[in-house]
């Protein structure tokens, strides 16, 4: 038998039975039943075993003592792994909590998970504001410098309940979330916290940490629960990495879409209209119209037909689709004449109902519908943030009804459309396969088939992708595309979802070549995700400097004096006739001030006209990068603008391009 480290409580009899796990390269490894992630690492090699910090089982990050089961996909996490930073930040959250309770023994702890940006910890019974963070941070530095061992301790649930006799939040976790009679604590310097892990081995592994802000949060995100104090922080393996992150954060704050949206008069979310309900002002609606026009064109080119569904349906429809059972808490429900209605959280049941109104042959498929459909989801108020998370948003939705033999081709076509969006706007994307969530409909065989087909498309297409366990829709797995913006941040974006369940629930059929009824497969897809979040991504990605085709105002004419106002308006008319969005700056300002205002307004182009230009019928063109070209024939400039608009170039290029 190969060398095996027996786990705590694992007998030699247990060790004689083997389970088979799958390694990242696809190879299989047999290990004794009851083995942990760390045991698997030692089985691969003693050096890897010693370096193991944590592991991933079927894509889910777990502590190194987690037991593996037959068929599990196993990855070993070391300090060289991408996931190491998450583990490090989890420990940093504990360091914060320990520092807080050293300074404020009365503080009550609730939860403190790692995040993509760092960590947070929700606390209560202590009054904190931004001015307190420096003192707590200094205490954290002492704990890190002391390099305390971080020890995993297993306790009985009964003992844990006694430890948290005065902490109702931890007791609730123990009552509702603990899976068995034993729970784990992590202990450092005598301080302890209930936690599943994983954590690094000592506090000294944290190279640098910082506390960032204080905000309010509801216990478990439910506005009906207690209001807690949330402290955000971050941590890195080195001081230089932290400094780089803080600089990036400062740049991100400058690009905040809420700040730029106000400066450019794009949108507002006033208190009087309700939370999470954005109002789009004329400049913002102009951008959205261009985006919808682009998406609509892609849809029509790829054989989609436009449909429209109402904002509200009887809840009988949502019960039929499965949304009522699985999504009721996130829906806005209405009582109308003793009947229950719901604002639609998704467009798919309406599209399925449209398909169901006709009889179809196998020759008619695939059938492709699209709709820029407004939907409503009752997010918790504490989670609402600008355009990134709202109550009311519009999905550039598409639903395809296909034969099983058409699945691969249609998914590949959708992915091609998504990458046309990505390349047009010079964006980067991260790809992930999201698998079956805990709350789902349909049998195991259906889910396994759907997940395997999506995996096959990604692998045969050569796409690099991650697996997001349990992050699929309740009716099927999906491929998610995350937009990476100019600052390297990733935002949820397009999605492709394979659904064998809704056609079954709606009884959708088509007549096959054998004259028998068959069940179509439904593909859900969006090219942007939602207009709101995509708009947010673009505002921050471009820092408000939209490419010409998206810019609310594309060109501004700057007359040198009142005497050239007439020529300025003739230039405006020529551009407007070509479909360019153009205005004349006729305020009694100097040309220098007009130029400065144009830069502040993030214009792609400004056109300066004086006596010489009026006499010659030319213009002087200036772009947002302060490049300038004089004595330009007006027709040449108009032709270039039309070409730049139609080709959807990302940057203005007239001044720097060859004549």
Phi, psi and omega in degrees: 000138178297162179296129180222135172271122180286132177289160178302128179083005184262120183273166177294331177296316177301321185293342182282339178271136184252150167237156182248126178246159182252128181269167185303330180277005179092350179286159181251149181223129177267131178224158180297144175304141183090359179292152177257174175303318179296321177299319178299317180298316178295326178295323178291319179179141182301324180296317178294322178300316180293330183273355186294126176257320182199194179205174174232128175246116184052040176087352182263129181290128181224163177284161191292344179272002181294136182280141180263157180234166182300130178089354180296141170270121189245135169233141179262131180256123174241183180288359175261357183275154176300326184285348182302322182298323177297316179296317179300317182290329176298317177294322178298325176298321177292323178297318176301312184298320178295316179298319180299314183285339170294318183276327183228081183302337181283349183298137177255129182266145174241271179232153181211076184272161169284158178226177178297329183263343183166254178197167167217162173221128177267128183225168176210178182065021175212138183262108183241147169219182185302329183293341181275347190293323182299320181293317179294320179299320178297321177293323176299319180299324177293320179294320178294316181296329180289342176054052179292140172296141175255111188251133175272127182234131177265128178232160175287154177300324180298315178297320180297320179297325177291320179300322183255036181302329182255012182239095184295334183286314178294323179296322178295320176299315180297322182286325190254335189243339180292133188276334185216192186278354177241140180230163183249142171242154170243130190239135174218125179053038178083345177274145184219157178213136174298127185191144176274348182080193002275164178223161173284172189280338179206156181295335181290346177291342178284112183287324181197145180218154178211145172263137192250315184196166178238137177214176175265151178209149176272145175302121182061023175072011183257119184293348175277351181266180181298148173271128182247170173260125179253125176251124178263141175213180175211164181207151180218168179283345181216157178295323181295322178295321178296315180298320178297319179295317181294324176294318178297321179296320179296319177295322179297322179296324177293330181266005184309127185295334178290321178292311181292322179301322177289318180298324184262003179059043183274316184201168173210158175228075184290150180300324186295333182270345179113154182287147174067022182235085186289145171253130180260122179278167184310314179298320179294319179295329177299315178298314181298322178297320178295318179296317180293324177297319178296311180296318179299320179296316177299318180299311183294322178297334183255020170085020177270148175247139184277137175230172177217137178233154182288168182282342187224144177224158169299146183290350174302323179295317182290331175290322180294321183281340183099353180293324183298317181289320189258349188225007188304319184294341181259009183255149170269113184254144185231146174255114181236111179052047178066013173244145181266129176238163178219135170297138189288128174274343180212161181264346191299320180298325177295319180291322177297323179292322176299314179301325185285352183278354181229166173263141186232146172258161177301334179289338182281344185266149007282150173250126187237121177248149171221153180203133168276084193260127176285130179230167186223127179226131187275074175293153175294140185304325181292345180266349182290138182203106177051225177268356184285331178212113187225172175275325184239124179209166184245128178258133172279075194278146172218141177226130182245139177245113192229159169284155179305325182286353180259356187303306187301311183298319182290321178295319178298322178295317179298315179299322176298320178295319179298317181288338173293321174298312183301312184288324180299321184260010175056043179260162172247148180230152169249140186248140180215145173261118181260124188259185190302127177277170180297317176266111183208165176240151180103158183276169181300319184297319179297314182295317180298320179295315181296314181296320182294322180292320177294319179299320182295319178298316181295316184288319179289334177278354178076022181277136170283128182213154173257165174252130177250090184299132174073013184255011178286172174287161184293343183254357179173160177286169183207160170256122180255142176242120178258127179282128173262122184272186185297341180260008178082006178276148183247131181238145176301138182220233184296163179208150173231122186236131180259125191229110174264353189270314184296319175302326178291316183293327181267356181066034182287139181217162167218157179271123183278178179298338179271009181066015175259157178281138179228158182265124175285164172256142182253131175247124175261138178206153173219138182274330178255332191102275168221150179298323184297306182292324179294320176300316178302314180301315182292320178303313184282326179296314181269358183056034181081350179274073183296147172299162187310316187292337179261341187300129179302316173241119188270323182220140173236130180269129182244096177289140181290327182208172178297333181294338181256011178298320181300315179293324178302319180288329175294320176297317178302315182298321180295319179289318181297322178297334178272003177091014181271138176277111191220145176226160174253128175274098186253013177289154185281067180243163172288159179299321179301317180291323178297321179293316179299319179295321178298320176294318178298327180277002174061048180278138174297317183221145167237144180239118179264129178231130177230198182298318182297316180294320180296321181290323185267351184069035182238182176220159172251121189254134179230133180257178184291348178265009179071017169281147185219142174224127182258170175055048181263128176298133185299318181296323178297316180296317180299315180299321180293317180300317180298317180293318180296322179293311185292327180275354177053049177292146186285324183240147171300135184222012183295314186294324185266351180274162179290151179296000000 
